[in-house]
Structure formats: C-alpha cells, structure tokens
Amino acid sequence: ARTVIEHVDQQLMAHQAQQLNLDLSLCHLVLDDIDGALQRLEMAVEDGLVDGWWHTMSHPLYAQLQFEPRYLHVRKRIEENMDEQRERFFEMSRQPGS
C-alpha cells in the first residue's frame, strides 16, 4: 500500500485527483494511517469529488472512521455538494425548452 501511495503521488494528475485521492484513502486505512486517510478524503472533496464516492466510501474499511469528526465533515460536504447539484438540475428542468 505504501508503494502504491508513493507511485500515485508521483503520477497524480489534476483531472484524476479526486478519484485517486479517494482510492489512496483506502491505502492509508490499510496501513492504519487514519490521519492520512482523512487528508486524502479532504483533498478529494476539495478537488471537487463528484463521481464514484458512494462506491468507494461504502468500503468496510471506512467503518472505522464513522465517528471521526473530520470524516463526518467530509460526508456533510459531499451531501451539500449533492444538494447543490440537485437544485441546479431542478432549476434547469424548470426552464422553458428543457
């Protein structure tokens, strides 16, 4: 897991940053590096995490974070992002010609 983290950090590209940081958070959890996992989750959300979060974050390793305040904050930010997207979709669908 540590080698994967080092390799991906070297190859990290902006357009893939969200998903890679999400995946790397699991590597940190495998290493029992809670802080590293939380940092990767925070980075993914900061970079605009949108796709695939529900699949990765349903992994059983995340259960150990369920009471961590930083993890709860990440989940809240994801939910807020989803609410914003949902509202924009409804606004667009109410416009004439949509």
N, C-alpha and C positions, 0 to 999 in steps of 0.2 A: 504494500500500500504506500509506503514512504517513497519508493522509487517511482510509482505512478504519479504521486503528487509532484515530485521534483520534475519529472518529464513534462507533465502537462503545464506546470508553471512556466517552463521554458517555451512551450508552444502556444500558450494561451493567446487567442485572437479575440478581438473585441466582439465580433459578431457571434462568437460561440461562448463568450464569457459566462452568461447566465447558467446555461446547462452544465458547462464544465465545473463551475463553482458548486453547483448543486450536487453533481456526481462526486466531486472531491470532498464534499462534506461527509459523505459516507466513508471515504477512505480514512478521514480523521476519526470517525467514530470507531472504525475497526481498530485503530491504534489507541483507543481510549483517550483521544485528544478532544475533549468536549469544547474547549475554547476555540481550537482550530476549526471544528465543525461549525460552530456558531458564527465564526468570522466568515467562513465560506458561504453560509446561508445569507448572512447580512450583505455580503458582496453581490450575491446573485440577485437579491431583491433590489439593491442599489443600482445594479446594472439593468434593471427593468424586467426581471424574471416574469415571464408570461406562460410559456409553453412547458408542458410536461411536469410542472411542480407537483401536481396531485399524484402522479405515478411514483416519482422518486420519494416524495415525502410520506408515502404510505408504507415505506420500507420499515420492517420491525425495529431496525437499529434506532430509528427516531423516537421510539417509545421512551428511551432513557432521558430524552430532553423535554418530555411533555409538561414538566413543572418548572422548567428553566425560564426565568423572566425574559431573557433575550430571545429564546425560541418563541415564546408566546407573542412577543412584539413582532417577530418576523411573520408569524401566521396572521397577525392582525393587519400588517401592511399588505400582505397578499390579498386578504379579504377586501381591504379598502380599494386596492387596485381592481379587483374583480367588480366591485360595486360601481366604480367609475366607468369601467368598460361597458357594463350592463346599461348604465344610464345613457352613455353615448350611443349605444345601439338603439335604445328606445327612442332617443331624440331623432336619430337618423330615420328610423322607420316611420315616424310621425310626419316627416317632411313630404310634401307633395311629390309624386313621381317615384317614390321608393317602393 
